[in-house]
Structures are given as structure tokens and as C-alpha cells.
Amino acid sequence: MASQGPTYVVGCTTTSESPYDDLGWTGTGSQAATDDTYAYITSASFDAGVISYRARNLMSTSPFTVPSDATITGVVVEMEHNWTAGTSAPNYALMQLVQAATRIGTDKGGAGLTVPASEQFTSYGGSTDMWGASLTPSIVNSSTFGVDYAVQSNATDTDYYLDSVRLTVYYTPAGGVSGHTSLIQFGVC
């Protein structure tokens, strides 16, 4: 497989949006690199059942250049993150692809999407996982393609840290030639 990137891009916003409306994010994190500059939630009220505001990472430029006649086969979202304090890992209450300000496909959020205790990339999706969406090259090549997410605490006084988010799109070129990988690295909120 060939690859492009990683390309770091700017484009994160956070919004209080029901049910992702209990607690805002602190710090804007780095928009340009994996550099231990975090978007985080360390509020004493980040307790069991509390959900962060919805965060959205979009490509503000169009670094994906998937050929228009290719077939998208899957998407991987990787979060470079960790948790401290509290007694159990938080999870993602929301993890869903977004296009032109609209979430598309399946929300993968839920109890199974937990955060590791030590900082590392965690992958969601796969090379053959379309996230329940009808993805096309024009969608993934768009500056408005990205991912929405929100974090939910499962214990008292949990702290959550997000360093970066990256996105990989897998596709098969026209004619069924071997796959190609494109990697986008997002800054964080």
C-alpha cells in the first residue's frame, strides 16, 4: 500500500449540544503536531455520567486526494489520549464521522470505546469499516469531512487528555489495483 501524510490540519470546534452538554473542554491543544499540548477535562465535576461538549475535527484544507473513480473501503480514526485520576476509564459517548456539519453513518460511541491510562493512539474503525456511511471520494476529499466525539466519565474526578486525532481512509483504485492509504493528522480542540 502507498500512503500520503501524515498531514497536520487545523479545524477543531466544541459545542454544547444535547446530550453532549455537561462540561466544556479546557485548552485548545496543538493544531499542528503531536506535541504533548492537550485539550483536556480536569474539572472536579467530571464525575460518573458527566459528558463533555461535542468536539468536531474537520479538515480545513483538502489533504485527501483519493481519485474520483476509487471505491472507499474503510476509515480509521485514531485518538492520542489518556486518563488520570478517578478509578475507571472514561469512554467516548460519541464517535461518529461528519460531513458538511452533519454526522453520517453509525455512532460508534458507547461503553466499549474506553480510553487508555497511558498516553497512546487508540484506533476505531478499520480498513474495511465504512462506519455505516456511503462514503465516496468527494466526501473524504472535502474540507468538511472529519469526526465528532464526546467523552463520558465513569468515576469521580476523572481527568481526560487528548493530544491529537488522526484519520486514515482506505480505498481501492478503479480497476481493483491494490489499496492505498491516506493519513490525516488532526490538531485537537
C-alpha positions as CSV (number, residue, x, y, z in Angstrom):
1,M,0.0,0.0,0.0
2,A,1.1,3.5,-0.7
3,S,0.5,6.3,1.7
4,Q,0.1,10.1,2.0
5,G,0.9,12.2,5.1
6,P,0.6,12.4,7.9
7,T,-0.7,15.9,7.4
8,Y,-1.5,18.0,10.4
9,V,-4.5,20.3,9.9
10,V,-6.4,22.9,11.9
11,G,-10.1,22.7,12.4
12,C,-11.5,21.9,15.8
13,T,-14.6,23.3,17.4
14,T,-16.5,22.4,20.6
15,T,-20.2,22.9,21.1
16,S,-22.7,22.3,23.9
17,E,-25.2,20.1,22.1
18,S,-27.7,17.8,23.9
19,P,-26.9,15.3,25.2
20,Y,-23.2,16.3,24.9
21,D,-23.6,19.4,27.1
22,D,-22.5,18.8,30.7
23,L,-18.9,20.1,30.7
24,G,-16.7,22.1,28.3
25,W,-13.1,21.5,27.2
26,T,-10.0,23.4,28.5
27,G,-7.0,24.2,26.4
28,T,-7.1,24.3,22.7
29,G,-4.3,21.8,22.3
30,S,-1.9,21.9,19.4
31,Q,-3.4,22.3,16.0
32,A,-0.1,21.4,14.2
33,A,1.5,18.4,15.8
34,T,1.6,15.5,18.3
35,D,3.4,17.6,20.9
36,D,2.0,16.9,24.4
37,T,-0.1,20.1,24.2
38,Y,-3.5,18.9,25.2
39,A,-7.2,19.6,25.0
40,Y,-8.4,18.3,28.4
41,I,-11.1,18.0,31.0
42,T,-9.8,18.2,34.6
43,S,-12.9,19.7,36.3
44,A,-13.7,18.3,39.8
45,S,-17.2,17.8,38.4
46,F,-16.1,15.4,35.7
47,D,-17.8,12.6,37.5
48,A,-19.7,9.4,36.6
49,G,-22.2,10.0,33.9
50,V,-21.0,13.5,33.0
51,I,-20.4,14.0,29.2
52,S,-18.2,16.6,27.6
53,Y,-19.3,19.1,25.0
54,R,-19.2,17.7,21.5
55,A,-15.9,18.2,19.8
56,R,-15.5,18.3,16.0
57,N,-12.3,17.9,14.0
58,L,-12.6,18.8,10.3
59,M,-10.1,19.2,7.5
60,S,-9.9,22.9,6.9
61,T,-7.9,22.1,3.8
62,S,-8.3,19.1,1.5
63,P,-5.3,16.9,2.1
64,F,-7.0,13.7,1.0
65,T,-6.7,13.3,-2.8
66,V,-8.4,9.9,-3.3
67,P,-9.1,9.5,-7.1
68,S,-12.6,10.3,-8.0
69,D,-13.1,6.8,-9.6
70,A,-11.9,4.9,-6.5
71,T,-14.0,2.9,-4.1
72,I,-13.7,3.8,-0.4
73,T,-13.3,0.6,1.7
74,G,-12.9,1.9,5.3
75,V,-11.9,4.6,7.7
76,V,-9.8,4.5,10.9
77,V,-10.0,7.3,13.5
78,E,-7.1,7.3,16.0
79,M,-7.1,9.3,19.2
80,E,-3.9,10.0,21.0
81,H,-5.2,10.3,24.6
82,N,-5.2,9.1,28.2
83,W,-6.9,9.5,31.5
84,T,-5.7,10.0,35.0
85,A,-7.4,10.4,38.4
86,G,-10.7,8.7,39.1
87,T,-11.0,5.0,39.4
88,S,-12.1,3.8,36.0
89,A,-11.5,4.8,32.3
90,P,-13.8,7.2,30.6
91,N,-15.4,6.3,27.3
92,Y,-16.5,8.0,24.2
93,A,-20.2,8.8,24.4
94,L,-20.0,9.9,20.7
95,M,-17.6,8.9,18.0
96,Q,-19.0,9.5,14.5
97,L,-17.9,10.7,11.1
98,V,-19.1,14.1,10.0
99,Q,-19.6,15.7,6.6
100,A,-20.7,19.3,6.0
101,A,-21.8,19.8,9.6
102,T,-23.9,16.6,9.6
103,R,-23.0,13.4,11.3
104,I,-23.1,10.5,8.9
105,G,-23.2,6.7,9.4
106,T,-23.1,4.9,12.7
107,D,-22.2,6.4,16.1
108,K,-19.5,4.1,17.5
109,G,-19.7,5.8,20.9
110,G,-20.5,3.7,24.0
111,A,-19.1,1.8,26.9
112,G,-16.8,-0.2,24.6
113,L,-14.8,2.8,23.5
114,T,-12.7,3.3,26.6
115,V,-9.6,5.5,27.0
116,P,-6.2,4.0,28.0
117,A,-4.5,5.0,31.2
118,S,-1.1,5.8,29.5
119,E,-0.9,8.2,26.5
120,Q,-1.2,6.3,23.2
121,F,-3.1,6.1,20.0
122,T,-6.2,4.1,20.1
123,S,-7.8,3.0,16.7
124,Y,-11.5,3.0,16.0
125,G,-12.9,1.6,12.7
126,G,-10.8,-0.3,10.2
127,S,-9.6,-0.7,6.6
128,T,-13.0,-2.4,5.7
129,D,-15.2,-0.4,8.2
130,M,-17.4,2.1,6.4
131,W,-18.9,3.3,9.7
132,G,-22.4,2.6,8.2
133,A,-21.9,5.5,5.8
134,S,-22.0,5.6,2.0
135,L,-18.5,7.2,1.6
136,T,-17.3,8.5,-1.7
137,P,-14.1,10.1,-2.8
138,S,-15.8,13.5,-3.0
139,I,-16.9,13.1,0.7
140,V,-13.5,12.1,2.1
141,N,-11.6,14.7,-0.1
142,S,-13.8,17.5,1.3
143,S,-12.6,20.1,3.7
144,T,-15.8,19.4,5.7
145,F,-15.1,15.7,6.3
146,G,-14.0,14.7,9.8
147,V,-15.1,13.2,13.1
148,D,-17.3,14.3,16.1
149,Y,-16.6,12.9,19.6
150,A,-17.6,13.5,23.2
151,V,-16.1,11.9,26.4
152,Q,-18.1,10.5,29.3
153,S,-16.7,10.0,32.8
154,N,-17.3,6.7,34.6
155,A,-15.9,7.7,38.0
156,T,-15.5,10.7,40.4
157,D,-12.9,13.4,39.5
158,T,-11.7,11.8,36.2
159,D,-9.1,13.7,34.2
160,Y,-9.0,13.3,30.4
161,Y,-6.2,14.4,28.0
162,L,-6.3,14.5,24.2
163,D,-3.1,15.3,22.3
164,S,-4.1,14.6,18.7
165,V,-6.6,12.9,16.4
166,R,-5.7,11.3,13.0
167,L,-7.8,9.8,10.3
168,T,-6.9,7.2,7.7
169,V,-9.0,6.5,4.6
170,Y,-8.6,3.2,2.8
171,Y,-9.7,2.7,-0.8
172,T,-9.4,0.6,-3.9
173,P,-8.4,2.4,-7.1
174,A,-10.6,1.9,-10.2
175,G,-9.7,-1.5,-11.8
176,G,-9.2,-3.2,-8.5
177,V,-5.5,-2.5,-8.1
178,S,-4.0,-2.8,-4.6
179,G,-5.3,-0.5,-1.9
180,H,-4.0,2.9,-1.0
181,T,-3.8,4.6,2.4
182,S,-4.1,8.3,3.2
183,L,-3.4,9.5,6.7
184,I,-4.6,12.9,8.1
185,Q,-3.4,14.1,11.5
186,F,-5.8,16.5,13.2
187,G,-4.9,19.0,15.8
188,V,-7.1,18.9,18.9
189,C,-9.6,21.2,20.4
